[in-house]
Amino acid sequence: MIKRSIGMLLGYHLLWSTTANIVGSPEQADRYQELIISNNFFVGGAVNPRDSDLKITSDGDKIVFNGFKNFNTGGVISDLTVLEGHL
Amino acid sequence: MATSVHVHPSSDPSIYKEYESKWTDLPTDEEGWVKRAQEVAAILAQDAGPRERSNASPRAEVALLKHAGLLKVLGPKKYGGGEQPWSVGYKTIREVAKGDGYVACYHFRCTAPGY
């Protein structure tokens, strides 16, 4: 397990916690900012273009991620983790 | 078949319990945010050596970031955030990294989305 610097954890948190600002609708962005900031959440991410993809399947109301990730920043200790995958 | 969950050891957040009420308000400008990050870096520097040698998940260190309000630096004021620009966010990252004993250069910094 690679030891992370705390500065790096803060950096990734700021990156992942603002993801919806870029890829989401204004309503989604606002909703995630309210969730993350008002709860003082720490956000991690398991997203890396060099890593294997998760497969996403739809299960009615839910989407299911399946697969294995080699890189996960802050996942063990995060309140929320950003995942990516393909349908 | 029963699945086993491997519980990875983590640092104990109670080591920073004294800081829960140290910072009552968020900083309001860049200078204030940089100073806040420097304060956190100084606290982290106190035990950077033992932390680096241990392989525990940084649960306590993340708790310290939460106490200091640093996770909220970019967030909207209406939700209790600092609503600072990314330029200030970067500065806080750099300052915290200094306390970690790491040089604050890593690949991510130039590629924040939309910046």
N, CA and C atoms of all chains as a GROMACS GRO file, in nm:
protein
  606
    1MET      N    1   0.085  -0.119   0.000
    1MET     CA    2   0.000   0.000   0.000
    1MET      C    3   0.088   0.124   0.000
    2ILE      N    4   0.062   0.212  -0.092
    2ILE     CA    5   0.144   0.332  -0.103
    2ILE      C    6   0.100   0.432   0.003
    3LYS      N    7   0.196   0.490   0.071
    3LYS     CA    8   0.162   0.588   0.174
    3LYS      C    9   0.132   0.720   0.108
    4ARG      N   10   0.020   0.780   0.141
    4ARG     CA   11  -0.018   0.906   0.078
    4ARG      C   12   0.021   1.024   0.165
    5SER      N   13   0.057   1.132   0.105
    5SER     CA   14   0.079   1.253   0.182
    5SER      C   15  -0.057   1.315   0.213
    6ILE      N   16  -0.066   1.385   0.323
    6ILE     CA   17  -0.193   1.446   0.360
    6ILE      C   18  -0.226   1.559   0.263
    7GLY      N   19  -0.123   1.628   0.215
    7GLY     CA   20  -0.147   1.731   0.113
    7GLY      C   21  -0.211   1.671  -0.011
    8MET      N   22  -0.166   1.550  -0.048
    8MET     CA   23  -0.223   1.484  -0.164
    8MET      C   24  -0.369   1.444  -0.137
    9LEU      N   25  -0.397   1.398  -0.016
    9LEU     CA   26  -0.535   1.362   0.017
    9LEU      C   27  -0.625   1.485   0.009
   10LEU      N   28  -0.577   1.599   0.058
   10LEU     CA   29  -0.655   1.723   0.048
   10LEU      C   30  -0.676   1.760  -0.098
   11GLY      N   31  -0.570   1.746  -0.177
   11GLY     CA   32  -0.580   1.779  -0.319
   11GLY      C   33  -0.682   1.692  -0.390
   12TYR      N   34  -0.676   1.563  -0.368
   12TYR     CA   35  -0.772   1.475  -0.432
   12TYR      C   36  -0.913   1.500  -0.381
   13HIS      N   37  -0.927   1.529  -0.253
   13HIS     CA   38  -1.060   1.561  -0.200
   13HIS      C   39  -1.118   1.682  -0.272
   14LEU      N   40  -1.038   1.787  -0.289
   14LEU     CA   41  -1.089   1.908  -0.355
   14LEU      C   42  -1.124   1.877  -0.500
   15LEU      N   43  -1.046   1.791  -0.562
   15LEU     CA   44  -1.074   1.751  -0.700
   15LEU      C   45  -1.204   1.672  -0.708
   16TRP      N   46  -1.214   1.565  -0.629
   16TRP     CA   47  -1.331   1.478  -0.640
   16TRP      C   48  -1.457   1.546  -0.590
   17SER      N   49  -1.444   1.631  -0.489
   17SER     CA   50  -1.563   1.694  -0.433
   17SER      C   51  -1.622   1.798  -0.527
   18THR      N   52  -1.546   1.840  -0.629
   18THR     CA   53  -1.599   1.937  -0.725
   18THR      C   54  -1.625   1.876  -0.861
   19THR      N   55  -1.620   1.744  -0.869
   19THR     CA   56  -1.642   1.676  -0.997
   19THR      C   57  -1.777   1.709  -1.057
   20ALA      N   58  -1.881   1.712  -0.973
   20ALA     CA   59  -2.015   1.738  -1.025
   20ALA      C   60  -2.026   1.879  -1.083
   21ASN      N   61  -1.940   1.971  -1.036
   21ASN     CA   62  -1.943   2.106  -1.092
   21ASN      C   63  -1.908   2.104  -1.240
   22ILE      N   64  -1.830   2.003  -1.279
   22ILE     CA   65  -1.783   1.996  -1.417
   22ILE      C   66  -1.868   1.902  -1.501
   23VAL      N   67  -1.898   1.782  -1.447
   23VAL     CA   68  -1.966   1.682  -1.529
   23VAL      C   69  -2.115   1.671  -1.499
   24GLY      N   70  -2.162   1.743  -1.398
   24GLY     CA   71  -2.302   1.731  -1.362
   24GLY      C   72  -2.384   1.850  -1.411
   25SER      N   73  -2.515   1.836  -1.400
   25SER     CA   74  -2.603   1.949  -1.428
   25SER      C   75  -2.589   2.048  -1.313
   26PRO      N   76  -2.632   2.173  -1.333
   26PRO     CA   77  -2.626   2.270  -1.222
   26PRO      C   78  -2.698   2.218  -1.097
   27GLU      N   79  -2.808   2.149  -1.118
   27GLU     CA   80  -2.883   2.097  -1.004
   27GLU      C   81  -2.804   1.988  -0.933
   28GLN      N   82  -2.740   1.900  -1.008
   28GLN     CA   83  -2.657   1.796  -0.948
   28GLN      C   84  -2.539   1.858  -0.874
   29ALA      N   85  -2.475   1.955  -0.939
   29ALA     CA   86  -2.359   2.019  -0.877
   29ALA      C   87  -2.399   2.080  -0.743
   30ASP      N   88  -2.512   2.149  -0.741
   30ASP     CA   89  -2.557   2.214  -0.619
   30ASP      C   90  -2.589   2.111  -0.512
   31ARG      N   91  -2.653   2.003  -0.553
   31ARG     CA   92  -2.692   1.897  -0.458
   31ARG      C   93  -2.569   1.835  -0.393
   32TYR      N   94  -2.465   1.809  -0.473
   32TYR     CA   95  -2.345   1.746  -0.417
   32TYR      C   96  -2.266   1.842  -0.330
   33GLN      N   97  -2.267   1.972  -0.368
   33GLN     CA   98  -2.199   2.068  -0.283
   33GLN      C   99  -2.267   2.077  -0.147
   34GLU      N  100  -2.401   2.075  -0.147
   34GLU     CA  101  -2.473   2.081  -0.020
   34GLU      C  102  -2.440   1.958   0.064
   35LEU      N  103  -2.443   1.840   0.001
   35LEU     CA  104  -2.415   1.716   0.073
   35LEU      C  105  -2.274   1.715   0.131
   36ILE      N  106  -2.178   1.750   0.050
   36ILE     CA  107  -2.037   1.739   0.091
   36ILE      C  108  -1.997   1.848   0.189
   37ILE      N  109  -2.035   1.973   0.160
   37ILE     CA  110  -1.988   2.083   0.242
   37ILE      C  111  -2.062   2.091   0.374
   38SER      N  112  -2.194   2.078   0.371
   38SER     CA  113  -2.267   2.091   0.498
   38SER      C  114  -2.238   1.975   0.592
   39ASN      N  115  -2.197   1.861   0.540
   39ASN     CA  116  -2.161   1.748   0.626
   39ASN      C  117  -2.012   1.739   0.653
   40ASN      N  118  -1.937   1.831   0.593
   40ASN     CA  119  -1.790   1.829   0.609
   40ASN      C  120  -1.734   1.692   0.571
   41PHE      N  121  -1.780   1.640   0.458
   41PHE     CA  122  -1.737   1.510   0.412
   41PHE      C  123  -1.599   1.514   0.350
   42PHE      N  124  -1.528   1.403   0.364
   42PHE     CA  125  -1.402   1.382   0.295
   42PHE      C  126  -1.429   1.289   0.178
   43VAL      N  127  -1.388   1.332   0.058
   43VAL     CA  128  -1.420   1.256  -0.062
   43VAL      C  129  -1.295   1.195  -0.123
   44GLY      N  130  -1.301   1.066  -0.152
   44GLY     CA  131  -1.192   0.997  -0.220
   44GLY      C  132  -1.235   0.959  -0.360
   45GLY      N  133  -1.144   0.898  -0.433
   45GLY     CA  134  -1.180   0.859  -0.569
   45GLY      C  135  -1.105   0.737  -0.615
   46ALA      N  136  -1.173   0.653  -0.689
   46ALA     CA  137  -1.109   0.537  -0.751
   46ALA      C  138  -1.122   0.555  -0.901
   47VAL      N  139  -1.055   0.657  -0.950
   47VAL     CA  140  -1.063   0.690  -1.092
   47VAL      C  141  -0.923   0.708  -1.144
   48ASN      N  142  -0.884   0.633  -1.241
   48ASN     CA  143  -0.750   0.648  -1.297
   48ASN      C  144  -0.750   0.594  -1.438
   49PRO      N  145  -0.716   0.680  -1.534
   49PRO     CA  146  -0.723   0.634  -1.674
   49PRO      C  147  -0.634   0.514  -1.703
   50ARG      N  148  -0.532   0.494  -1.618
   50ARG     CA  149  -0.444   0.380  -1.642
   50ARG      C  150  -0.496   0.253  -1.578
   51ASP      N  151  -0.604   0.264  -1.504
   51ASP     CA  152  -0.653   0.152  -1.428
   51ASP      C  153  -0.765   0.083  -1.505
   52SER      N  154  -0.796  -0.037  -1.463
   52SER     CA  155  -0.904  -0.110  -1.529
   52SER      C  156  -1.036  -0.042  -1.503
   53ASP      N  157  -1.130  -0.061  -1.592
   53ASP     CA  158  -1.262   0.001  -1.578
   53ASP      C  159  -1.356  -0.086  -1.499
   54LEU      N  160  -1.448  -0.021  -1.432
   54LEU     CA  161  -1.556  -0.094  -1.370
   54LEU      C  162  -1.668  -0.106  -1.471
   55LYS      N  163  -1.738  -0.219  -1.467
   55LYS     CA  164  -1.851  -0.235  -1.557
   55LYS      C  165  -1.975  -0.192  -1.482
   56ILE      N  166  -2.057  -0.109  -1.547
   56ILE     CA  167  -2.179  -0.062  -1.483
   56ILE      C  168  -2.300  -0.132  -1.543
   57THR      N  169  -2.386  -0.182  -1.458
   57THR     CA  170  -2.513  -0.235  -1.507
   57THR      C  171  -2.625  -0.167  -1.430
   58SER      N  172  -2.737  -0.154  -1.496
   58SER     CA  173  -2.850  -0.088  -1.433
   58SER      C  174  -2.938  -0.192  -1.366
   59ASP      N  175  -2.981  -0.161  -1.243
   59ASP     CA  176  -3.063  -0.255  -1.168
   59ASP      C  177  -3.192  -0.184  -1.128
   60GLY      N  178  -3.264  -0.133  -1.225
   60GLY     CA  179  -3.384  -0.057  -1.193
   60GLY      C  180  -3.349   0.080  -1.140
   61ASP      N  181  -3.369   0.099  -1.010
   61ASP     CA  182  -3.340   0.228  -0.948
   61ASP      C  183  -3.192   0.249  -0.924
   62LYS      N  184  -3.118   0.140  -0.922
   62LYS     CA  185  -2.977   0.153  -0.885
   62LYS      C  186  -2.887   0.118  -1.002
   63ILE      N  187  -2.766   0.170  -0.998
   63ILE     CA  188  -2.664   0.122  -1.091
   63ILE      C  189  -2.560   0.045  -1.011
   64VAL      N  190  -2.512  -0.062  -1.070
   64VAL     CA  191  -2.421  -0.152  -1.000
   64VAL      C  192  -2.284  -0.145  -1.065
   65PHE      N  193  -2.182  -0.120  -0.985
   65PHE     CA  194  -2.045  -0.120  -1.035
   65PHE      C  195  -1.982  -0.254  -1.005
   66ASN      N  196  -1.915  -0.310  -1.104
   66ASN     CA  197  -1.851  -0.439  -1.084
   66ASN      C  198  -1.711  -0.437  -1.141
   67GLY      N  199  -1.618  -0.487  -1.063
   67GLY     CA  200  -1.482  -0.491  -1.116
   67GLY      C  201  -1.382  -0.471  -1.005
   68PHE      N  202  -1.262  -0.443  -1.044
   68PHE     CA  203  -1.153  -0.432  -0.949
   68PHE      C  204  -1.070  -0.310  -0.981
   69LYS      N  205  -1.039  -0.232  -0.879
   69LYS     CA  206  -0.960  -0.112  -0.900
   69LYS      C  207  -0.827  -0.126  -0.830
   70ASN      N  208  -0.722  -0.085  -0.899
   70ASN     CA  209  -0.589  -0.092  -0.838
   70ASN      C  210  -0.552   0.036  -0.766
   71PHE      N  211  -0.615   0.147  -0.804
   71PHE     CA  212  -0.582   0.274  -0.744
   71PHE      C  213  -0.705   0.330  -0.674
   72ASN      N  214  -0.690   0.361  -0.548
   72ASN     CA  215  -0.803   0.417  -0.475
   72ASN      C  216  -0.749   0.514  -0.372
   73THR      N  217  -0.774   0.641  -0.396
   73THR     CA  218  -0.719   0.741  -0.305
   73THR      C  219  -0.815   0.767  -0.191
   74GLY      N  220  -0.771   0.739  -0.070
   74GLY     CA  221  -0.851   0.770   0.047
   74GLY      C  222  -0.976   0.687   0.062
   75GLY      N  223  -0.987   0.578  -0.013
   75GLY     CA  224  -1.112   0.503  -0.013
   75GLY      C  225  -1.150   0.447   0.123
   76VAL      N  226  -1.052   0.396   0.196
   76VAL     CA  227  -1.081   0.331   0.324
   76VAL      C  228  -1.138   0.431   0.424
   77ILE      N  229  -1.097   0.554   0.412
   77ILE     CA  230  -1.133   0.652   0.515
   77ILE      C  231  -1.225   0.761   0.463
   78SER      N  232  -1.272   0.750   0.341
   78SER     CA  233  -1.354   0.857   0.286
   78SER      C  234  -1.500   0.840   0.324
   79ASP      N  235  -1.571   0.952   0.331
   79ASP     CA  236  -1.715   0.949   0.354
   79ASP      C  237  -1.788   0.917   0.224
   80LEU      N  238  -1.730   0.966   0.115
   80LEU     CA  239  -1.783   0.939  -0.018
   80LEU      C  240  -1.666   0.903  -0.109
   81THR      N  241  -1.690   0.815  -0.205
   81THR     CA  242  -1.586   0.781  -0.301
   81THR      C  243  -1.644   0.793  -0.441
   82VAL      N  244  -1.571   0.859  -0.527
   82VAL     CA  245  -1.614   0.872  -0.666
   82VAL      C  246  -1.570   0.750  -0.743
   83LEU      N  247  -1.662   0.689  -0.815
   83LEU     CA  248  -1.629   0.575  -0.899
   83LEU      C  249  -1.657   0.609  -1.044
   84GLU      N  250  -1.586   0.546  -1.133
   84GLU     CA  251  -1.620   0.560  -1.274
   84GLU      C  252  -1.626   0.422  -1.335
   85GLY      N  253  -1.702   0.412  -1.442
   85GLY     CA  254  -1.709   0.284  -1.512
   85GLY      C  255  -1.779   0.305  -1.644
   86HIS      N  256  -1.794   0.197  -1.719
   86HIS     CA  257  -1.863   0.211  -1.846
   86HIS      C  258  -1.985   0.120  -1.850
   87LEU      N  259  -2.084   0.168  -1.924
   87LEU     CA  260  -2.208   0.090  -1.934
   87LEU      C  261  -2.188  -0.024  -2.031
   88MET      N  262  -2.084  -1.899   0.095
   88MET     CA  263  -1.947  -1.882   0.143
   88MET      C  264  -1.938  -1.749   0.215
   89ALA      N  265  -1.881  -1.750   0.332
   89ALA     CA  266  -1.869  -1.626   0.409
   89ALA      C  267  -1.756  -1.543   0.351
   90THR      N  268  -1.777  -1.416   0.343
   90THR     CA  269  -1.668  -1.329   0.298
   90THR      C  270  -1.602  -1.266   0.419
   91SER      N  271  -1.474  -1.254   0.414
   91SER     CA  272  -1.406  -1.188   0.526
   91SER      C  273  -1.373  -1.045   0.486
   92VAL      N  274  -1.383  -0.957   0.579
   92VAL     CA  275  -1.349  -0.818   0.554
   92VAL      C  276  -1.216  -0.788   0.621
   93HIS      N  277  -1.122  -0.747   0.542
   93HIS     CA  278  -0.992  -0.712   0.600
   93HIS      C  279  -0.999  -0.570   0.653
   94VAL      N  280  -0.981  -0.554   0.780
   94VAL     CA  281  -0.984  -0.419   0.838
   94VAL      C  282  -0.841  -0.367   0.847
   95HIS      N  283  -0.815  -0.266   0.768
   95HIS     CA  284  -0.680  -0.210   0.766
   95HIS      C  285  -0.663  -0.118   0.887
   96PRO      N  286  -0.550  -0.128   0.952
   96PRO     CA  287  -0.529  -0.039   1.067
   96PRO      C  288  -0.528   0.107   1.023
   97SER      N  289  -0.580   0.194   1.109
   97SER     CA  290  -0.579   0.336   1.078
   97SER      C  291  -0.535   0.414   1.200
   98SER      N  292  -0.488   0.535   1.174
   98SER     CA  293  -0.447   0.621   1.284
   98SER      C  294  -0.572   0.663   1.362
   99ASP      N  295  -0.555   0.690   1.487
   99ASP     CA  296  -0.668   0.715   1.577
   99ASP      C  297  -0.703   0.863   1.580
  100PRO      N  298  -0.823   0.900   1.534
  100PRO     CA  299  -0.862   1.042   1.529
  100PRO      C  300  -0.857   1.110   1.664
  101SER      N  301  -0.864   1.035   1.773
  101SER     CA  302  -0.867   1.101   1.904
  101SER      C  303  -0.736   1.172   1.936
  102ILE      N  304  -0.630   1.140   1.861
  102ILE     CA  305  -0.504   1.211   1.889
  102ILE      C  306  -0.514   1.358   1.853
  103TYR      N  307  -0.613   1.394   1.772
  103TYR     CA  308  -0.632   1.534   1.737
  103TYR      C  309  -0.760   1.591   1.796
  104LYS      N  310  -0.812   1.526   1.898
  104LYS     CA  311  -0.939   1.569   1.956
  104LYS      C  312  -0.932   1.712   2.009
  105GLU      N  313  -0.816   1.752   2.057
  105GLU     CA  314  -0.802   1.887   2.113
  105GLU      C  315  -0.828   1.993   2.007
  106TYR      N  316  -0.818   1.957   1.880
  106TYR     CA  317  -0.836   2.057   1.774
  106TYR      C  318  -0.979   2.067   1.725
  107GLU      N  319  -1.067   1.986   1.783
  107GLU     CA  320  -1.206   1.988   1.737
  107GLU      C  321  -1.267   2.126   1.750
  108SER      N  322  -1.233   2.197   1.858
  108SER     CA  323  -1.293   2.328   1.880
  108SER      C  324  -1.192   2.441   1.869
  109LYS      N  325  -1.073   2.411   1.819
  109LYS     CA  326  -0.970   2.514   1.809
  109LYS      C  327  -1.007   2.622   1.707
  110TRP      N  328  -1.061   2.578   1.595
  110TRP     CA  329  -1.094   2.672   1.489
  110TRP      C  330  -1.246   2.685   1.479
  111THR      N  331  -1.298   2.798   1.525
  111THR     CA  332  -1.443   2.812   1.531
  111THR      C  333  -1.501   2.865   1.399
  112ASP      N  334  -1.423   2.944   1.328
  112ASP     CA  335  -1.473   3.000   1.203
  112ASP      C  336  -1.380   2.966   1.088
  113LEU      N  337  -1.436   2.971   0.968
  113LEU     CA  338  -1.352   2.954   0.849
  113LEU      C  339  -1.280   3.085   0.819
  114PRO      N  340  -1.162   3.077   0.763
  114PRO     CA  341  -1.096   3.198   0.716
  114PRO      C  342  -1.181   3.266   0.609
  115THR      N  343  -1.160   3.395   0.588
  115THR     CA  344  -1.245   3.467   0.493
  115THR      C  345  -1.171   3.517   0.371
  116ASP      N  346  -1.038   3.508   0.373
  116ASP     CA  347  -0.962   3.550   0.256
  116ASP      C  348  -0.844   3.458   0.234
  117GLU      N  349  -0.771   3.483   0.123
  117GLU     CA  350  -0.661   3.394   0.086
  117GLU      C  351  -0.557   3.384   0.197
  118GLU      N  352  -0.524   3.501   0.252
  118GLU     CA  353  -0.420   3.504   0.356
  118GLU      C  354  -0.463   3.417   0.474
  119GLY      N  355  -0.589   3.428   0.511
  119GLY     CA  356  -0.641   3.349   0.622
  119GLY      C  357  -0.638   3.200   0.595
  120TRP      N  358  -0.674   3.161   0.472
  120TRP     CA  359  -0.674   3.020   0.437
  120TRP      C  360  -0.533   2.963   0.434
  121VAL      N  361  -0.439   3.041   0.382
  121VAL     CA  362  -0.300   2.994   0.379
  121VAL      C  363  -0.248   2.978   0.521
  122LYS      N  364  -0.283   3.071   0.606
  122LYS     CA  365  -0.239   3.064   0.746
  122LYS      C  366  -0.299   2.940   0.813
  123ARG      N  367  -0.427   2.914   0.786
  123ARG     CA  368  -0.493   2.796   0.843
  123ARG      C  369  -0.421   2.669   0.799
  124ALA      N  370  -0.388   2.661   0.671
  124ALA     CA  371  -0.318   2.544   0.619
  124ALA      C  372  -0.179   2.531   0.681
  125GLN      N  373  -0.114   2.644   0.706
  125GLN     CA  374   0.019   2.640   0.769
  125GLN      C  375   0.010   2.589   0.912
  126GLU      N  376  -0.098   2.627   0.980
  126GLU     CA  377  -0.117   2.577   1.117
  126GLU      C  378  -0.131   2.426   1.117
  127VAL      N  379  -0.209   2.375   1.021
  127VAL     CA  380  -0.228   2.230   1.011
  127VAL      C  381  -0.096   2.162   0.976
  128ALA      N  382  -0.021   2.222   0.885
  128ALA     CA  383   0.107   2.164   0.846
  128ALA      C  384   0.200   2.153   0.966
  129ALA      N  385   0.199   2.255   1.052
  129ALA     CA  386   0.285   2.254   1.171
  129ALA      C  387   0.245   2.140   1.264
  130ILE      N  388   0.116   2.117   1.278
  130ILE     CA  389   0.068   2.008   1.364
  130ILE      C  390   0.109   1.874   1.304
  131LEU      N  391   0.090   1.860   1.174
  131LEU     CA  392   0.126   1.734   1.107
  131LEU      C  393   0.276   1.708   1.115
  132ALA      N  394   0.355   1.815   1.107
  132ALA     CA  395   0.500   1.800   1.108
  132ALA      C  396   0.549   1.742   1.239
  133GLN      N  397   0.471   1.758   1.343
  133GLN     CA  398   0.512   1.708   1.474
  133GLN      C  399   0.527   1.558   1.476
  134ASP      N  400   0.446   1.487   1.396
  134ASP     CA  401   0.459   1.342   1.398
  134ASP      C  402   0.469   1.282   1.259
  135ALA      N  403   0.526   1.358   1.167
  135ALA     CA  404   0.536   1.310   1.028
  135ALA      C  405   0.622   1.186   1.019
  136GLY      N  406   0.729   1.183   1.101
  136GLY     CA  407   0.819   1.069   1.096
  136GLY      C  408   0.749   0.938   1.129
  137PRO      N  409   0.691   0.930   1.248
  137PRO     CA  410   0.621   0.806   1.286
  137PRO      C  411   0.508   0.772   1.190
  138ARG      N  412   0.440   0.872   1.139
  138ARG     CA  413   0.328   0.844   1.049
  138ARG      C  414   0.377   0.782   0.920
  139GLU      N  415   0.489   0.833   0.870
  139GLU     CA  416   0.540   0.780   0.744
  139GLU      C  417   0.587   0.637   0.760
  140ARG      N  418   0.640   0.606   0.876
  140ARG     CA  419   0.689   0.471   0.895
  140ARG      C  420   0.574   0.374   0.915
  141SER      N  421   0.468   0.422   0.978
  141SER     CA  422   0.353   0.332   0.996
  141SER      C  423   0.276   0.323   0.866
  142ASN      N  424   0.202   0.216   0.850
  142ASN     CA  425   0.126   0.203   0.726
  142ASN      C  426  -0.024   0.221   0.750
  143ALA      N  427  -0.056   0.288   0.861
  143ALA     CA  428  -0.196   0.302   0.897
  143ALA      C  429  -0.266   0.401   0.804
  144SER      N  430  -0.395   0.375   0.778
  144SER     CA  431  -0.474   0.471   0.701
  144SER      C  432  -0.482   0.601   0.779
  145PRO      N  433  -0.475   0.714   0.709
  145PRO     CA  434  -0.466   0.844   0.778
  145PRO      C  435  -0.599   0.896   0.830
  146ARG      N  436  -0.669   0.816   0.907
  146ARG     CA  437  -0.799   0.858   0.958
  146ARG      C  438  -0.786   0.979   1.049
  147ALA      N  439  -0.686   0.981   1.135
  147ALA     CA  440  -0.667   1.094   1.227
  147ALA      C  441  -0.632   1.221   1.151
  148GLU      N  442  -0.548   1.207   1.050
  148GLU     CA  443  -0.504   1.324   0.973
  148GLU      C  444  -0.620   1.385   0.896
  149VAL      N  445  -0.708   1.300   0.844
  149VAL     CA  446  -0.827   1.352   0.775
  149VAL      C  447  -0.918   1.422   0.876
  150ALA      N  448  -0.928   1.366   0.998
  150ALA     CA  449  -1.008   1.432   1.102
  150ALA      C  450  -0.952   1.571   1.131
  151LEU      N  451  -0.820   1.582   1.133
  151LEU     CA  452  -0.758   1.713   1.156
  151LEU      C  453  -0.793   1.811   1.044
  152LEU      N  454  -0.790   1.764   0.920
  152LEU     CA  455  -0.830   1.850   0.807
  152LEU      C  456  -0.974   1.896   0.825
  153LYS      N  457  -1.060   1.808   0.874
  153LYS     CA  458  -1.200   1.843   0.895
  153LYS      C  459  -1.213   1.949   1.004
  154HIS      N  460  -1.140   1.930   1.116
  154HIS     CA  461  -1.147   2.026   1.227
  154HIS      C  462  -1.106   2.165   1.178
  155ALA      N  463  -1.007   2.168   1.089
  155ALA     CA  464  -0.954   2.296   1.043
  155ALA      C  465  -1.040   2.362   0.936
  156GLY      N  466  -1.140   2.288   0.886
  156GLY     CA  467  -1.227   2.344   0.783
  156GLY      C  468  -1.166   2.342   0.644
  157LEU      N  469  -1.050   2.280   0.629
  157LEU     CA  470  -0.980   2.286   0.500
  157LEU      C  471  -1.054   2.213   0.388
  158LEU      N  472  -1.136   2.114   0.424
  158LEU     CA  473  -1.209   2.041   0.320
  158LEU      C  474  -1.315   2.129   0.253
  159LYS      N  475  -1.348   2.240   0.317
  159LYS     CA  476  -1.456   2.325   0.268
  159LYS      C  477  -1.407   2.446   0.191
  160VAL      N  478  -1.279   2.455   0.166
  160VAL     CA  479  -1.223   2.579   0.114
  160VAL      C  480  -1.288   2.626  -0.016
  161LEU      N  481  -1.327   2.532  -0.103
  161LEU     CA  482  -1.384   2.571  -0.232
  161LEU      C  483  -1.536   2.576  -0.231
  162GLY      N  484  -1.597   2.526  -0.125
  162GLY     CA  485  -1.742   2.507  -0.124
  162GLY      C  486  -1.821   2.638  -0.116
  163PRO      N  487  -1.947   2.634  -0.162
  163PRO     CA  488  -2.032   2.753  -0.160
  163PRO      C  489  -2.056   2.804  -0.018
  164LYS      N  490  -2.057   2.935  -0.004
  164LYS     CA  491  -2.078   2.994   0.128
  164LYS      C  492  -2.216   2.958   0.181
  165LYS      N  493  -2.313   2.946   0.091
  165LYS     CA  494  -2.448   2.917   0.137
  165LYS      C  495  -2.458   2.783   0.208
  166TYR      N  496  -2.361   2.694   0.185
  166TYR     CA  497  -2.359   2.566   0.255
  166TYR      C  498  -2.250   2.561   0.362
  167GLY      N  499  -2.189   2.675   0.390
  167GLY     CA  500  -2.087   2.680   0.494
  167GLY      C  501  -1.946   2.666   0.444
  168GLY      N  502  -1.926   2.686   0.314
  168GLY     CA  503  -1.792   2.672   0.256
  168GLY      C  504  -1.718   2.805   0.248
  169GLY      N  505  -1.594   2.798   0.206
  169GLY     CA  506  -1.511   2.918   0.197
  169GLY      C  507  -1.525   2.990   0.064
  170GLU      N  508  -1.582   2.920  -0.035
  170GLU     CA  509  -1.606   2.976  -0.168
  170GLU      C  510  -1.483   3.047  -0.225
  171GLN      N  511  -1.369   2.986  -0.205
  171GLN     CA  512  -1.245   3.041  -0.257
  171GLN      C  513  -1.219   2.985  -0.397
  172PRO      N  514  -1.140   3.057  -0.478
  172PRO     CA  515  -1.102   3.003  -0.609
  172PRO      C  516  -0.999   2.891  -0.596
  173TRP      N  517  -0.980   2.818  -0.705
  173TRP     CA  518  -0.883   2.708  -0.704
  173TRP      C  519  -0.742   2.756  -0.670
  174SER      N  520  -0.710   2.880  -0.705
  174SER     CA  521  -0.575   2.930  -0.675
  174SER      C  522  -0.549   2.926  -0.524
  175VAL      N  523  -0.651   2.954  -0.447
  175VAL     CA  524  -0.636   2.946  -0.301
  175VAL      C  525  -0.634   2.800  -0.257
  176GLY      N  526  -0.717   2.718  -0.321
  176GLY     CA  527  -0.717   2.574  -0.290
  176GLY      C  528  -0.578   2.515  -0.308
  177TYR      N  529  -0.513   2.552  -0.422
  177TYR     CA  530  -0.378   2.500  -0.448
  177TYR      C  531  -0.282   2.542  -0.339
  178LYS      N  532  -0.294   2.665  -0.293
  178LYS     CA  533  -0.202   2.713  -0.191
  178LYS      C  534  -0.219   2.634  -0.062
  179THR      N  535  -0.344   2.604  -0.027
  179THR     CA  536  -0.364   2.526   0.096
  179THR      C  537  -0.306   2.385   0.081
  180ILE      N  538  -0.322   2.326  -0.038
  180ILE     CA  539  -0.265   2.194  -0.062
  180ILE      C  540  -0.115   2.197  -0.042
  181ARG      N  541  -0.051   2.300  -0.101
  181ARG     CA  542   0.095   2.310  -0.092
  181ARG      C  543   0.140   2.325   0.052
  182GLU      N  544   0.069   2.408   0.126
  182GLU     CA  545   0.110   2.433   0.266
  182GLU      C  546   0.096   2.306   0.350
  183VAL      N  547  -0.014   2.235   0.333
  183VAL     CA  548  -0.034   2.112   0.409
  183VAL      C  549   0.074   2.010   0.372
  184ALA      N  550   0.107   2.003   0.243
  184ALA     CA  551   0.207   1.906   0.199
  184ALA      C  552   0.343   1.935   0.262
  185LYS      N  553   0.371   2.060   0.288
  185LYS     CA  554   0.500   2.094   0.350
  185LYS      C  555   0.511   2.029   0.488
  186GLY      N  556   0.399   2.022   0.558
  186GLY     CA  557   0.401   1.963   0.692
  186GLY      C  558   0.415   1.813   0.689
  187ASP      N  559   0.396   1.758   0.572
  187ASP     CA  560   0.399   1.614   0.559
  187ASP      C  561   0.538   1.562   0.532
  188GLY      N  562   0.629   1.651   0.505
  188GLY     CA  563   0.764   1.607   0.471
  188GLY      C  564   0.778   1.571   0.324
  189TYR      N  565   0.671   1.586   0.247
  189TYR     CA  566   0.679   1.559   0.105
  189TYR      C  567   0.700   1.690   0.030
  190VAL      N  568   0.777   1.686  -0.074
  190VAL     CA  569   0.785   1.803  -0.161
  190VAL      C  570   0.651   1.814  -0.233
  191ALA      N  571   0.599   1.936  -0.240
  191ALA     CA  572   0.464   1.951  -0.292
  191ALA      C  573   0.459   1.954  -0.444
  192CYS      N  574   0.512   1.850  -0.504
  192CYS     CA  575   0.503   1.841  -0.650
  192CYS      C  576   0.447   1.705  -0.684
  193TYR      N  577   0.330   1.701  -0.736
  193TYR     CA  578   0.281   1.574  -0.786
  193TYR      C  579   0.193   1.600  -0.907
  194HIS      N  580   0.175   1.501  -0.985
  194HIS     CA  581   0.122   1.518  -1.120
  194HIS      C  582  -0.013   1.586  -1.128
  195PHE      N  583  -0.097   1.566  -1.028
  195PHE     CA  584  -0.236   1.609  -1.042
  195PHE      C  585  -0.250   1.759  -1.055
  196ARG      N  586  -0.158   1.836  -0.993
  196ARG     CA  587  -0.185   1.976  -0.974
  196ARG      C  588  -0.211   2.058  -1.098
  197CYS      N  589  -0.162   2.018  -1.212
  197CYS     CA  590  -0.180   2.101  -1.330
  197CYS      C  591  -0.307   2.067  -1.405
  198THR      N  592  -0.380   1.968  -1.361
  198THR     CA  593  -0.488   1.918  -1.443
  198THR      C  594  -0.621   1.914  -1.370
  199ALA      N  595  -0.645   2.006  -1.280
  199ALA     CA  596  -0.776   2.010  -1.215
  199ALA      C  597  -0.880   2.038  -1.321
  200PRO      N  598  -0.993   1.969  -1.316
  200PRO     CA  599  -1.090   1.983  -1.424
  200PRO      C  600  -1.142   2.125  -1.435
  201GLY      N  601  -1.144   2.176  -1.554
  201GLY     CA  602  -1.203   2.306  -1.577
  201GLY      C  603  -1.118   2.422  -1.532
  202TYR      N  604  -0.999   2.395  -1.484
  202TYR     CA  605  -0.919   2.506  -1.433
  202TYR      C  606  -0.832   2.565  -1.543
   0.00000   0.00000   0.00000
